[in-house]
Amino acid sequence: MSNKANIISIVMLALAVTLSVNPAMAQSWQELGPQEQKLLGKMKNQWDQLPPERRQRLLRGAKRWQEMTPEQRRTAKQRIKRWRQMTPEQRAAVRERYQRFRQLPQEVQERIRQRRARFQSLPPEKRQQLRQQWQDMTPEQRRQLRQQRLQRMTPEQKRQLRNYRRSHPGMRRGR
């Protein structure tokens, strides 16, 4: 095999690997399936000008959407609607809380997820009642409730909380 043939083979192999790893690079609007085109319809006029990474993200989102149950889609639509109704300041606050959450140790994240799941599993009336109770509490009553929770924590949980607070001095206490 000649040197030129080797180079062509290597280039073709590299191209094949690139296209298989990043299929969005090769997919023009016309190459998308009918379902994908339907889901991504708003993007039709700009699709071919989008960066490959953005196309790939959108395709992953379309695939996730297709795999959702009707209930999951309803929930997603509600969340999208709520996000769009937020002010830029509210969105920034949500992003910041998410970043703080992601910096927590995995065990703490899991505990928070479990508590949220427990809360979400309550009937809507009970959730609203608990929210209202919290809002009706004085700052002193909230402090006492937090103190009671702190007393129920294990020494390891207390250590993790102390370390987190030390590493995040700007974190608001008393939420």
MOFENHU-V332591 format. One record per backbone hydrogen bond with DSSP energy under -0.5 kcal/mol. NH is the residue of the N-H (numbers start at 0). CO is the residue of the C=O. E is the energy in kcal/mol with one decimal. If there is no record, write none. Layout:
nh=NH co=CO e=E
nh=NH co=CO e=E
//
This chain:
nh=5 co=1 e=-2.1
nh=6 co=2 e=-2.2
nh=7 co=3 e=-2.3
nh=8 co=4 e=-2.4
nh=9 co=5 e=-2.5
nh=10 co=6 e=-2.6
nh=11 co=7 e=-2.6
nh=12 co=8 e=-2.4
nh=13 co=9 e=-2.7
nh=14 co=10 e=-2.4
nh=15 co=11 e=-2.5
nh=16 co=12 e=-2.5
nh=17 co=13 e=-2.6
nh=18 co=14 e=-2.6
nh=19 co=15 e=-1.9
nh=20 co=16 e=-2.2
nh=21 co=17 e=-2.5
nh=24 co=21 e=-1.7
nh=25 co=22 e=-0.9
nh=26 co=22 e=-0.9
nh=27 co=25 e=-0.9
nh=30 co=27 e=-0.8
nh=31 co=27 e=-0.6
nh=31 co=28 e=-1.3
nh=36 co=32 e=-2.7
nh=37 co=33 e=-2.2
nh=38 co=34 e=-2.6
nh=39 co=35 e=-2.5
nh=40 co=37 e=-1.0
nh=42 co=39 e=-2.6
nh=43 co=40 e=-1.5
nh=45 co=42 e=-1.1
nh=46 co=42 e=-2.0
nh=48 co=45 e=-1.5
nh=49 co=45 e=-0.8
nh=49 co=46 e=-1.4
nh=53 co=50 e=-0.5
nh=54 co=50 e=-2.1
nh=55 co=51 e=-2.5
nh=56 co=52 e=-2.3
nh=57 co=53 e=-2.5
nh=58 co=54 e=-2.7
nh=59 co=55 e=-2.4
nh=60 co=56 e=-2.4
nh=61 co=57 e=-2.4
nh=62 co=58 e=-2.3
nh=63 co=59 e=-2.6
nh=64 co=60 e=-2.5
nh=65 co=61 e=-2.2
nh=66 co=62 e=-1.5
nh=67 co=63 e=-0.7
nh=67 co=64 e=-1.0
nh=72 co=68 e=-2.3
nh=73 co=69 e=-2.2
nh=74 co=70 e=-2.3
nh=75 co=71 e=-2.4
nh=76 co=72 e=-2.7
nh=77 co=73 e=-2.2
nh=78 co=74 e=-2.3
nh=79 co=75 e=-2.6
nh=80 co=76 e=-2.5
nh=81 co=77 e=-2.7
nh=82 co=78 e=-2.6
nh=83 co=79 e=-2.5
nh=84 co=80 e=-1.5
nh=85 co=81 e=-0.7
nh=85 co=82 e=-1.0
nh=90 co=86 e=-2.4
nh=91 co=87 e=-2.2
nh=92 co=88 e=-2.2
nh=93 co=89 e=-2.2
nh=94 co=90 e=-2.6
nh=95 co=91 e=-2.4
nh=96 co=92 e=-2.5
nh=97 co=93 e=-2.4
nh=98 co=94 e=-2.4
nh=99 co=95 e=-2.5
nh=100 co=96 e=-2.5
nh=101 co=97 e=-2.5
nh=102 co=98 e=-1.0
nh=102 co=99 e=-0.5
nh=103 co=99 e=-0.6
nh=103 co=100 e=-1.4
nh=108 co=104 e=-2.4
nh=109 co=105 e=-2.6
nh=110 co=106 e=-2.1
nh=111 co=107 e=-2.4
nh=112 co=108 e=-2.5
nh=113 co=109 e=-2.5
nh=114 co=110 e=-2.3
nh=115 co=111 e=-2.6
nh=116 co=112 e=-2.6
nh=117 co=113 e=-2.5
nh=118 co=114 e=-2.5
nh=119 co=115 e=-3.1
nh=120 co=116 e=-1.7
nh=121 co=117 e=-0.5
nh=121 co=118 e=-1.3
nh=125 co=122 e=-0.6
nh=126 co=122 e=-2.2
nh=127 co=123 e=-2.5
nh=128 co=124 e=-2.3
nh=129 co=125 e=-2.5
nh=130 co=126 e=-2.5
nh=131 co=127 e=-2.6
nh=132 co=128 e=-2.5
nh=133 co=129 e=-2.3
nh=134 co=130 e=-2.5
nh=135 co=131 e=-2.2
nh=136 co=132 e=-0.9
nh=136 co=133 e=-0.7
nh=141 co=137 e=-2.3
nh=142 co=138 e=-2.3
nh=143 co=139 e=-2.3
nh=144 co=140 e=-2.2
nh=145 co=141 e=-2.5
nh=146 co=142 e=-2.4
nh=147 co=143 e=-2.3
nh=148 co=144 e=-2.1
nh=149 co=145 e=-2.5
nh=150 co=146 e=-2.0
nh=151 co=147 e=-1.2
nh=152 co=148 e=-0.6
nh=152 co=149 e=-1.0
nh=157 co=153 e=-2.3
nh=158 co=154 e=-2.3
nh=159 co=155 e=-2.4
nh=160 co=156 e=-2.2
nh=161 co=157 e=-2.6
nh=162 co=158 e=-2.8
nh=163 co=159 e=-2.4
nh=164 co=160 e=-2.6
nh=165 co=161 e=-2.5
nh=166 co=162 e=-2.0
nh=167 co=163 e=-0.9
nh=170 co=167 e=-2.0
//
